[in-house]
């Protein structure tokens, strides 16, 4: 157990009961400082992070949809909504990072409080509502780093602006994509957050088709495009999305977003509202999502015979969780809630654990493990 788990997390979560969103804002401010050029203290800290958190081993590398991933573990969308840390996520040991969710129109998101920890469940409940500064601001921020070469692939997660009617969703996604398409390495169509009214209805085959059609028509540089789906979809609906992924030649599917399911939760009351999770709107991430997201990954792998790359996300806290997702069919995996609970050293622990799994199974690369247990 490292110092974060032994001392810092209990202090923030239990003693001080630090507001989850306030703590997130402090983390973003720190990322902004670490990203500043000509900042000698920040340079020293970044170098120290690289030395202590990064794992370099060719067995973890993959080349997928034209991009080189130094390892399969990435940061999921939702943490760095505005791309503040795009330059430095590699210093934390990640093999890739996904920015956003970003919308065409800047928006404040839903009323606070809107981010809650469920410690007994190793989970987070959020109803943030795509709070972000907008696609134009992210584009300007990333363009200002034009002299910076990404050492890891950087994805951009696109959402629908709340003020945009559902029938105009395709144009809204397209407007964001046009601003950002030269600045991201891959893009994600997020139609699965439960926190924007009506958004999940865009997972319907007809609605999603209209969005993918305009994006791929405009995608003259052939940037990899993914769709991120909800864990609460029926198998038939997931099969429909798989069909669209083939039709529109998507790079892959991200499985899954947060869940609206509340079954089996141990946390009785949420700080600071004092209400049970069942009475609070929003999506749940973390351990309660683990099994369902793996089931969805396995289903997609089986339905596509492993021909469509999958990014697996949901409930990854340990090397065993990561291995389970990969052997179920995920070529890449992402973390967010697990990183909050386990701390920065989690990345190194998982990557070293994956290397041990490869050795135990007499495999030469992580690619050989993908879909191994399906």
C-alpha positions in Angstrom: 0.0 0.0 0.0 1.5 3.4 -1.0 1.3 6.7 0.8 -1.8 7.8 -1.2 -3.8 4.8 -0.1 -2.4 4.7 3.5 -2.7 8.4 4.4 -3.9 10.8 1.8 -7.1 9.1 0.6 -8.4 8.4 4.1 -7.7 12.0 5.0 -9.5 13.4 2.0 -12.4 10.9 1.9 -13.1 10.3 5.6 -11.5 12.8 7.9 -11.9 16.1 6.0 -14.8 14.7 3.8 -13.4 16.8 1.0 -16.0 17.7 -1.7 -15.3 15.4 -4.7 -15.7 18.1 -7.3 -13.6 20.7 -5.4 -10.8 18.1 -5.1 -11.1 17.5 -8.9 -10.7 21.2 -9.6 -7.6 21.3 -7.5 -6.2 18.4 -9.5 -6.9 20.2 -12.7 -5.2 23.3 -11.4 -2.1 21.2 -10.6 -2.2 19.7 -14.1 -2.3 23.2 -15.6 0.7 24.2 -13.6 2.7 21.1 -14.5 1.9 21.7 -18.2 3.4 25.2 -18.2 6.5 25.7 -20.4 9.7 27.1 -18.9 8.7 26.1 -15.4 11.8 24.5 -13.8 10.0 23.1 -10.7 7.3 21.6 -12.9 9.9 20.1 -15.1 11.5 18.4 -12.1 8.2 17.1 -10.9 7.3 15.8 -14.4 10.7 14.0 -14.6 10.1 12.5 -11.2 6.6 11.3 -12.2 8.1 9.7 -15.3 10.8 7.9 -13.3 8.4 6.6 -10.7 5.2 5.8 -12.7 6.2 4.8 -16.2 6.7 1.2 -17.3 8.5 0.8 -20.6 8.3 -2.7 -22.0 7.9 -3.6 -25.7 5.6 -6.5 -24.8 2.9 -3.9 -23.8 3.1 -2.0 -27.1 0.4 -2.2 -29.8 -0.2 -0.5 -33.1 -3.9 -0.1 -33.6 -5.9 1.9 -36.2 -2.6 3.6 -37.3 -1.6 4.7 -33.8 1.2 3.4 -31.6 0.2 2.7 -28.0 3.2 2.2 -25.6 0.9 0.3 -23.3 -2.8 -0.6 -23.2 -3.8 1.5 -20.1 -5.4 4.9 -20.8 -7.2 7.6 -18.9 -10.9 7.6 -19.6 -12.9 10.7 -20.6 -14.4 12.8 -17.8 -11.3 13.7 -15.9 -9.6 16.2 -18.2 -12.7 17.7 -19.8 -10.9 20.7 -21.4 -7.6 19.2 -22.4 -5.5 21.0 -19.7 -3.2 18.0 -19.1 -2.8 16.8 -22.7 0.9 17.4 -22.7 1.7 15.5 -19.5 -0.6 12.5 -19.2 2.2 10.3 -20.4 4.2 11.3 -17.4 1.7 9.5 -15.2 2.4 6.2 -17.1 -0.7 6.2 -19.3 -0.4 4.7 -22.8 -3.0 7.1 -24.1 -5.5 9.7 -22.7 -9.0 10.7 -23.7 -10.0 14.4 -23.3 -13.5 15.7 -22.8 -16.4 15.2 -23.0 -16.4 18.4 -24.9 -19.4 20.0 -26.5 -19.7 22.6 -29.3 -21.3 25.1 -27.0 -19.6 25.8 -23.7 -21.9 24.9 -20.8 -21.8 24.9 -17.0 -23.3 21.5 -16.6 -25.9 20.5 -14.0 -26.5 22.2 -10.6 -24.1 21.3 -7.8 -23.6 19.0 -5.9 -23.2 16.6 -8.8 -20.3 14.4 -8.0 -20.4 11.9 -5.1 -18.2 9.1 -3.8 -19.7 5.8 -2.8 -16.7 4.4 -0.8 -18.3 1.2 0.4 -18.9 0.3 -3.3 -15.6 1.7 -4.6 -17.7 3.8 -6.9 -18.5 7.3 -8.0 -22.0 8.7 -8.8 -21.9 11.7 -11.1 -24.4 13.9 -12.9 -22.0 16.5 -14.2 -23.8 17.2 -17.4 -20.9 17.7 -19.7 -19.6 20.8 -18.0 -16.8 22.2 -20.2 -15.5 25.3 -21.9 -16.5 24.3 -25.4 -14.8 22.9 -28.5 -13.4 26.2 -29.6 -11.5 26.7 -26.3 -10.2 23.2 -26.3 -9.1 23.7 -30.0 -7.2 26.9 -29.1 -5.5 25.2 -26.1 -4.4 22.2 -28.1 -3.4 24.4 -31.1 -1.2 26.5 -28.8 0.8 23.3 -28.2 1.6 22.9 -31.9 5.3 22.5 -31.3 4.5 19.7 -28.9 4.5 16.2 -30.2 2.2 13.8 -28.4 4.3 11.0 -26.8 1.0 9.0 -26.4 -2.2 9.0 -28.5 -4.7 11.7 -27.4 -8.4 11.0 -28.0 -11.2 13.6 -27.9 -14.6 12.6 -26.6 -17.5 14.5 -28.3 -20.9 15.1 -26.7 -24.1 16.9 -27.7 -24.6 20.4 -26.3 -27.5 20.5 -23.9 -29.2 23.5 -25.7 -29.1 21.7 -29.1 -32.3 19.8 -29.9 -32.0 16.1 -30.5 -33.0 16.5 -34.1 -30.0 18.8 -34.6 -27.5 16.5 -32.8 -25.6 15.5 -35.9 -24.7 19.1 -36.8 -23.7 19.7 -33.2 -21.3 16.8 -33.2 -20.0 17.8 -36.6 -19.3 21.4 -35.5 -17.1 20.1 -32.7 -15.4 17.6 -34.9 -14.5 20.3 -37.5 -12.9 22.5 -34.8 -10.8 19.6 -33.4 -10.2 17.0 -36.1 -6.7 18.2 -36.8 -5.8 18.2 -33.1 -6.8 14.8 -31.8 -5.4 11.4 -32.7 -8.8 9.7 -32.4 -12.4 10.7 -31.7 -15.3 9.3 -29.7 -19.0 9.9 -30.3 -20.5 9.9 -26.8 -24.2 9.1 -27.0 -24.3 7.2 -23.7 -24.1 9.6 -20.8 -27.2 9.5 -18.6 -26.8 13.1 -17.6 -27.8 15.1 -20.7 -31.6 14.8 -21.3 -32.4 12.5 -24.2 -28.8 11.8 -25.0 -29.1 8.0 -24.7 -31.9 8.0 -27.3 -29.1 8.8 -29.8 -27.9 5.3 -29.4 -30.9 4.3 -31.5 -29.7 3.0 -34.8 -31.4 5.6 -36.9 -30.3 8.6 -34.8 -26.8 7.3 -34.4 -26.5 6.6 -38.1 -27.2 10.3 -38.9 -24.4 11.4 -36.6 -21.9 8.9 -37.9 -22.8 9.7 -41.5 -22.0 13.4 -41.3 -18.8 12.8 -39.3 -17.4 10.2 -41.6 -18.3 12.2 -44.7 -16.3 15.1 -43.2 -13.5 12.9 -42.0 -11.1 13.6 -44.9 -8.0 12.8 -42.9 -9.5 9.5 -41.8 -9.1 10.0 -38.1 -10.2 6.9 -36.1 -13.8 7.3 -34.8 -15.3 5.3 -32.0 -18.7 5.2 -30.4 -19.1 4.9 -26.6 -22.1 2.9 -25.5 -24.0 2.4 -22.3 -23.9 -0.7 -20.2 -27.6 -0.7 -19.8 -28.4 -1.5 -23.4 -30.2 -4.7 -24.4 -28.1 -7.2 -26.5 -30.2 -6.4 -29.6 -29.4 -2.7 -29.4 -25.7 -3.4 -29.0 -25.9 -5.7 -32.0 -27.4 -2.8 -34.0 -24.5 -0.5 -33.0 -22.1 -3.2 -34.0 -23.8 -3.2 -37.4 -23.4 0.6 -37.7 -19.7 0.3 -36.7 -19.2 -2.0 -39.6 -21.2 0.1 -42.0 -19.4 3.4 -41.2 -16.0 1.7 -40.8 -15.6 2.9 -37.2 -12.2 2.3 -35.6 -14.0 0.5 -32.7 -16.4 0.6 -29.8 -15.8 1.9 -26.2 -17.6 -0.3 -23.7 -18.9 1.1 -21.4 -20.1 4.4 -20.0 -21.6 4.8 -16.5 -24.7 2.8 -15.4 -28.0 3.9 -14.1 -28.5 0.5 -12.3 -28.5 0.8 -8.5 -28.8 -2.9 -7.7 -26.6 -4.3 -4.9 -25.1 -1.0 -3.6 -23.7 -1.0 -0.1 -23.4 2.7 0.4 -26.6 3.8 2.3 -26.2 7.6 2.4 -24.2 9.9 0.2 -22.2 12.8 1.4 -23.1 15.7 1.4 -26.8 15.3 0.5 -27.5 12.6 3.1 -29.7 10.7 0.6 -29.4 7.1 -0.6 -27.9 6.5 -4.1 -31.3 5.4 -5.3 -32.7 8.9 -4.7 -29.9 10.7 -6.6 -29.9 11.0 -10.4 -26.7 10.2 -12.3 -24.5 7.5 -13.6 -22.4 5.2 -11.5 -18.8 4.2 -12.3 -16.3 2.0 -10.6 -16.6 -1.5 -9.2 -20.4 -1.9 -9.6 -19.8 -1.6 -13.3 -17.0 -4.2 -13.6 -18.9 -7.3 -14.5 -21.4 -5.8 -16.8 -18.8 -3.9 -18.8 -16.9 -7.1 -19.2 -20.0 -9.0 -20.4 -20.5 -6.3 -23.0 -16.9 -6.5 -24.2 -17.2 -10.3 -24.5 -20.4 -10.0 -26.5 -18.9 -7.5 -28.9 -15.8 -9.7 -29.4 -18.0 -12.7 -30.1 -20.3 -10.9 -32.5 -17.5 -9.4 -34.5 -15.1 -12.4 -34.2 -12.5 -9.9 -32.8 -12.6 -7.8 -36.0 -13.6 -4.5 -34.3 -11.2 -3.1 -31.7 -12.7 -2.6 -28.2 -11.7 -0.1 -25.5 -12.8 -1.6 -22.2 -13.7 0.6 -19.3 -15.5 0.1 -16.1 -14.4 -1.1 -12.6 -10.7 -1.6 -13.3 -8.7 -1.3 -10.0 -6.1 -4.1 -10.2 -4.0 -6.1 -12.7 -6.6 -8.9 -12.4 -9.4 -6.5 -13.4 -7.3 -5.3 -16.4 -6.4 -8.8 -17.4 -10.1 -9.8 -17.3 -11.1 -7.0 -19.7 -8.2 -7.7 -22.1 -8.8 -11.5 -22.2 -12.5 -10.8 -22.7 -11.7 -8.9 -25.9 -10.5 -5.4 -25.1 -7.4 -4.3 -27.0 -7.1 -1.2 -24.8 -8.5 -0.4 -21.4 -9.3 2.9 -19.5 -9.5 3.9 -15.9 -11.0 6.9 -14.0 -12.7 5.8 -10.8 -10.1 3.2 -10.0 -7.4 5.9 -10.4 -9.2 8.1 -7.9 -9.5 5.3 -5.3 -6.1 3.7 -5.9 -3.9 6.7 -6.6 -1.2 7.5 -9.2 0.8 4.3 -8.5 -2.1 2.2 -9.7 -0.9 2.6 -13.3 2.5 1.1 -12.6 1.0 -1.7 -10.5 -1.4 -2.6 -13.3 1.2 -2.6 -16.0 3.7 -4.6 -14.0 0.9 -7.0 -13.2 0.0 -7.4 -16.9 3.6 -8.3 -17.6 3.5 -10.9 -14.9 0.3 -12.3 -16.5 2.0 -12.5 -19.9 4.9 -14.5 -18.3 2.5 -16.8 -16.5 0.6 -17.5 -19.7 3.8 -17.8 -21.8 2.7 -15.0 -24.1 5.1 -12.7 -25.9 2.9 -9.6 -26.2 -0.3 -8.1 -24.9 -1.8 -8.5 -28.3 -1.7 -12.3 -27.9 -3.9 -11.9 -24.7 -6.7 -10.0 -26.4 -9.8 -12.3 -26.4 -7.8 -15.2 -25.0 -10.6 -16.3 -22.7 -13.6 -15.8 -25.0 
